[in-house]
Amino acid sequence: MKILLAAAALAALAACSAETPQPKAPPAPQLAAAPVESREVDLTFSAEAVLEAVRQSTVSAQIAGRIVEIRFDVGDRVRKGDVIVRIDERAASQAVAASEAQVREAQATLGNARAQYERNRQLLAQKFISQSALDQSEASYKAAQARVTALLAGAGAAATERSFATIIAPYSGVVSARHAELGEMAAPGKPLMTGFDPSTLRAVANVPQVQVAAIQASGRARIELPALGQWVDAKSFTIVPAADPRTHTTRVRIELPEDVQGIYPGVFARAHFVTARAARLLVARSAVIRRSEVTAVYVLDAAGWPHLRQVRLGTAGDERAVEVLAGLKPGERVALDPLRAGMQAPRS
């Protein structure tokens, strides 16, 4: 009897457990993903580069005097013809006034010499004076002419020197350095302000001589600006026809487009010169995560769960994708947001 009751109890428990629903597995997280794919890309040779301005100049004083006005400072944009610095021009103005007074005096003397010469010509025709007297008056007249010419040139030089008291911008650009302060004494040759034209920037890179032929044959290059996270296509580049005998490198100047914002001389860049084209296995750059010395991506399984996998990357690719040398296969899907994928990854 006891055995029958125990069997009935076990059957009832089994029936209850069979009716109890099993817990469902949680759904996989919804992560943005992209496939690993093989496609043709440009093979490039990369070299470190530095940006420089094609037009960069330092404006210096041409006369002596106290600086009475500075209109711009570092970072200000200046238009061509704007007054940037003024120097006290009182001494130069006095020199101009003195030169003009001397010119007027010489012109008066010239008028008198001309009149005397004309009178002597008439007197010689009437036989009242000798030829030597006419020659003397003619010499005085020509000397007065020469003196007026010299003094006019001196007055022009004085006026030009006075104009040097107003320093204007030779072209439109940005002030990169100011070398003088208000109230300081300016002297000929003293630097006042340095500026550059941001629309004429270029990158300068040194490349090994063995790469020059391939770079020249392709004629294409791209500039990577790590500080901005931006890539730009080069307008053109020029290979300087000279080599450094110590490093065995050749300098290349890469012209940049005019519409690139946020760059200035001295910024670090990388020059990527196209040398060939071939098929490579690529993964999105945004999917790559670097932890210390480990480079990895989060690969999504069939259910959509992310799993961290170490990879080895190459150098080919562009601003959106990078070459994969090991760790991935074509068709696998990787998470584009590795930070979120790491938070959603299953814990073992």
C-alpha positions in Angstrom: 0.0 0.0 0.0 2.8 2.4 0.9 4.6 1.6 -2.4 1.4 2.5 -4.3 1.0 5.8 -2.6 4.7 6.7 -3.2 4.3 5.9 -6.9 1.2 8.1 -7.2 3.0 11.0 -5.5 6.0 10.7 -7.9 3.6 10.6 -10.9 1.8 13.8 -9.6 5.2 15.6 -9.2 6.2 14.6 -12.7 3.0 15.9 -14.1 3.4 19.2 -12.3 7.0 19.6 -13.5 5.9 18.8 -17.0 3.3 21.5 -16.9 5.8 24.2 -15.5 7.2 26.3 -18.5 11.0 26.3 -18.9 12.6 29.8 -18.8 13.4 31.2 -22.3 16.9 32.3 -23.3 17.4 36.1 -23.4 17.3 37.6 -26.9 20.6 38.6 -28.4 21.4 42.4 -28.3 20.7 44.5 -31.3 24.1 45.7 -32.4 25.1 47.5 -35.6 27.4 45.2 -37.6 29.2 45.0 -40.9 30.5 42.0 -42.7 34.2 41.2 -43.3 34.7 41.4 -47.0 37.3 41.0 -49.7 37.6 43.7 -52.2 40.1 45.6 -54.3 41.9 48.5 -52.6 44.8 50.8 -53.3 48.1 49.6 -52.0 50.0 52.5 -50.5 53.4 53.4 -49.1 53.0 55.5 -46.0 55.4 58.2 -44.7 55.2 60.6 -41.9 54.7 64.2 -42.9 54.4 67.7 -41.5 52.2 70.5 -42.8 53.7 73.8 -43.9 52.5 77.0 -45.5 53.4 77.8 -49.1 53.0 81.5 -48.3 54.4 82.4 -44.9 56.3 85.5 -44.1 57.5 87.7 -41.3 56.8 91.5 -41.7 59.7 93.6 -40.4 60.1 97.4 -39.7 61.9 99.4 -42.4 62.3 102.6 -40.4 63.2 103.5 -36.8 60.5 104.8 -34.5 58.2 104.0 -31.6 55.4 101.5 -32.2 52.1 103.4 -31.6 49.5 100.9 -32.7 49.1 97.1 -33.1 45.8 96.2 -34.6 46.0 92.3 -34.7 47.2 89.5 -32.5 47.9 85.8 -32.8 45.1 83.9 -34.4 43.4 86.9 -36.0 42.5 86.8 -39.6 43.9 89.6 -41.7 42.8 90.7 -45.2 45.2 91.9 -47.8 45.9 95.6 -47.4 44.8 95.8 -43.8 47.0 98.0 -41.5 48.6 95.7 -38.9 51.1 98.0 -37.2 51.8 101.7 -37.1 55.1 103.4 -36.2 55.5 107.0 -35.1 56.0 108.9 -38.3 56.6 112.4 -37.0 60.3 112.3 -37.8 59.7 111.0 -41.3 57.0 113.7 -41.8 59.5 116.4 -40.9 62.0 114.9 -43.3 59.3 115.1 -46.1 58.5 118.7 -45.2 62.2 119.7 -45.4 62.6 117.9 -48.7 59.6 119.6 -50.2 60.9 123.0 -49.0 64.2 122.4 -50.7 62.4 121.4 -53.9 60.5 124.7 -53.9 63.7 126.6 -53.4 65.4 124.8 -56.2 62.5 125.4 -58.5 62.6 129.1 -57.8 66.3 129.1 -58.6 65.6 127.1 -61.8 63.0 129.7 -62.9 65.5 132.5 -62.4 68.3 130.6 -64.2 65.9 129.9 -67.1 64.9 133.6 -67.4 68.6 134.7 -67.3 69.5 132.2 -70.0 66.7 133.4 -72.3 67.7 137.1 -71.8 71.3 136.3 -72.6 70.3 134.5 -75.8 68.6 137.7 -76.9 71.5 139.9 -75.9 73.9 137.7 -77.8 71.8 138.0 -80.9 72.1 141.8 -80.5 75.9 141.5 -80.0 75.6 143.0 -76.4 77.3 140.1 -74.6 79.9 137.5 -75.5 79.4 133.8 -76.2 81.2 132.9 -73.0 78.6 134.8 -71.0 75.8 132.8 -72.7 77.6 129.6 -72.0 77.9 130.4 -68.4 74.2 131.2 -68.0 73.4 128.0 -69.9 75.5 126.0 -67.5 73.8 127.6 -64.5 70.4 126.8 -66.0 71.3 123.1 -66.5 72.8 122.9 -63.0 69.5 124.3 -61.6 67.6 121.7 -63.6 69.8 118.9 -62.2 69.4 120.2 -58.7 65.6 120.2 -59.0 65.6 116.6 -60.3 67.8 115.4 -57.5 65.7 117.1 -54.8 62.5 115.7 -56.3 64.0 112.3 -56.0 65.0 113.0 -52.4 61.5 114.2 -51.6 60.1 111.0 -53.2 62.4 108.9 -51.1 61.4 110.8 -47.9 57.7 110.2 -48.8 58.3 106.5 -49.4 60.2 106.2 -46.1 57.3 107.9 -44.3 54.9 105.3 -45.8 57.0 102.6 -44.1 55.5 103.8 -40.8 52.3 102.1 -41.8 52.8 98.4 -42.2 50.1 96.6 -44.2 49.3 92.9 -44.8 50.9 91.7 -48.1 48.2 89.0 -48.5 45.2 87.6 -46.7 46.0 85.2 -43.9 46.2 84.4 -40.2 48.6 85.9 -37.7 50.8 83.1 -36.2 53.2 85.1 -34.1 53.6 88.7 -32.8 57.2 89.8 -32.2 56.6 93.4 -30.9 54.7 95.2 -28.2 53.0 98.6 -28.1 55.5 101.3 -27.1 58.6 99.4 -28.2 61.2 101.0 -30.5 61.2 99.6 -34.0 64.4 99.5 -36.0 65.1 98.5 -39.6 64.9 94.8 -39.8 63.1 94.2 -36.5 60.5 91.5 -36.9 57.0 92.7 -36.1 54.5 90.0 -37.0 54.4 86.6 -38.7 51.5 85.2 -40.7 50.6 82.6 -43.2 47.9 81.9 -45.9 45.7 79.0 -44.7 44.5 78.4 -48.3 48.0 77.4 -49.5 49.0 74.6 -47.2 51.0 71.5 -48.2 52.4 68.4 -46.5 56.1 67.6 -46.7 57.3 64.0 -46.4 60.6 62.2 -46.9 60.4 58.9 -48.7 63.1 56.3 -49.5 64.7 56.6 -52.9 63.6 53.1 -53.8 59.9 54.2 -53.6 60.3 57.3 -55.7 59.7 55.5 -59.1 56.5 53.8 -58.0 55.2 56.9 -56.3 55.9 59.0 -59.5 54.3 56.4 -61.8 51.0 56.4 -59.8 50.7 60.1 -59.3 48.1 59.7 -56.5 48.3 60.4 -52.8 46.1 60.9 -49.8 46.9 62.7 -46.6 45.7 61.4 -43.2 45.3 64.0 -40.4 45.2 62.0 -37.2 44.5 65.0 -35.0 41.2 65.6 -37.0 40.4 62.0 -37.8 40.2 63.0 -41.4 41.6 62.0 -44.8 41.9 64.3 -47.8 42.9 63.7 -51.4 46.0 65.5 -52.5 45.6 68.0 -55.3 49.1 67.1 -56.6 52.5 66.4 -55.4 56.0 67.4 -56.4 59.1 65.2 -56.0 62.0 67.5 -55.2 64.9 66.5 -57.6 67.4 66.1 -54.8 68.3 63.4 -52.3 69.7 63.5 -48.7 73.0 61.6 -48.8 72.8 60.8 -45.1 69.3 59.3 -45.0 69.0 58.3 -48.7 65.5 59.9 -48.8 63.9 62.3 -51.2 61.5 65.1 -50.2 58.0 65.2 -51.6 55.7 68.2 -51.4 52.0 67.3 -51.4 49.5 70.1 -52.2 46.3 70.1 -50.1 42.8 71.3 -51.1 41.9 74.8 -50.0 38.7 73.8 -48.1 40.4 71.8 -45.3 39.5 73.4 -42.0 41.3 73.2 -38.6 44.8 72.7 -39.9 47.9 75.0 -39.7 51.6 74.7 -40.2 53.4 72.2 -38.0 50.5 69.7 -37.7 51.5 66.1 -38.0 50.2 64.1 -40.9 50.7 60.8 -42.8 51.2 60.7 -46.5 49.8 57.6 -48.2 51.2 57.3 -51.8 49.3 54.8 -54.0 51.7 52.3 -55.6 49.4 49.5 -56.8 45.9 48.0 -56.5 45.0 44.5 -55.2 42.3 42.4 -53.4 42.5 42.4 -49.6 40.3 41.2 -46.7 38.9 44.3 -45.0 37.2 45.1 -41.7 35.6 48.4 -40.6 38.1 50.6 -38.7 35.4 51.5 -36.2 35.1 47.8 -35.2 38.7 47.6 -34.1 39.4 47.8 -30.4 42.9 48.1 -29.0 43.7 47.1 -25.4 47.3 47.6 -24.5 49.1 45.4 -27.0 46.0 43.4 -28.1 44.1 44.3 -31.2 40.7 42.7 -31.5 37.1 42.9 -32.8 33.8 41.6 -31.5 32.5 38.9 -33.9 28.8 38.1 -33.8 27.8 34.5 -33.7 24.8 32.9 -35.4 22.5 34.1 -32.6 23.9 37.6 -32.7 26.0 37.5 -29.5 29.3 39.3 -29.7 32.6 37.4 -28.9 36.0 39.1 -28.5 38.5 37.8 -31.0 42.1 38.9 -31.5 43.2 39.9 -35.0 46.3 41.0 -36.8 45.9 44.1 -39.1 47.9 45.1 -42.2 48.5 48.5 -43.7 46.2 48.5 -46.7 42.8 50.1 -46.7 41.3 53.6 -46.4 39.7 55.8 -43.8 36.7 53.4 -43.4 38.3 50.0 -43.6 41.6 48.3 -42.8 43.3 45.1 -44.0 43.0 42.0 -41.9 46.0 39.6 -42.1 44.7 37.0 -39.5 41.8 36.3 -37.2 38.8 36.7 -39.5 37.2 35.1 -42.5 35.2 36.6 -45.3 31.5 36.9 -44.5 31.8 37.0 -40.7 30.0 39.9 -39.1 31.7 42.3 -36.6 30.1 44.8 -34.2 30.7 48.4 -35.3 30.5 49.7 -31.7 33.0 47.6 -29.8 32.3 49.5 -26.5 28.7 48.6 -26.5 29.4 45.1 -27.7 31.8 44.5 -24.8 29.1 45.5 -22.4 26.6 43.1 -24.1 29.1 40.2 -24.5 28.1 37.0 -22.6 30.1 36.3 -19.5 31.7 32.8 -19.4 
